[in-house]
Amino acid sequence: MNKQFFNNEAFHTICKDAKPASSFFVSLYEKVPFYGGAEEGGWWGEDIDLMSYQEFATEAQAIAAKEQIEALVLEMNAKARSEYGAHCERQNDWLEANGMDSESLLEVNGEESYFVTFETEAGSHESRGDRRWE
């Protein structure tokens, strides 16, 4: 189709109440750290995964929902930090019980964390960390 013939202005002459295409999403993400390359001196990376999202009719509704969810995210992060600490403590106890030092275990990946965001495209914050070995 010829773009000069059909443009936004032409559309609005026919559809006088047309609204611009827009979406308002509240999205929950998980940050997942990873460790690799011990043979290269070690390095860290992070994946950011979309866990859930919801579309809202208005920006105001999305922002209000985001503000409510932020309190839940604080709880999720506190729980993840606690679970990671307990995991590390169990590993240390095992090492002590077996007379081993920390070099006997592989480096752990680190604790997961969560964040909520307002966005106009669900999943726009997803990313894969650099894995030099890939």
Secondary structure, 3 states (H helix, E strand, C coil): CCCCCCCHHHHHHHCCCCCCCCCEEEEEEEEEEEEECHHHCCEEEEEEEEEEEEEECCHHHHHHHHHHHHHHHHHHHHHHHHHHHHHHHHHHHHHHHCCCCHHHCCCCCCCCEEEEEEECCCCCCCECCCCCCC
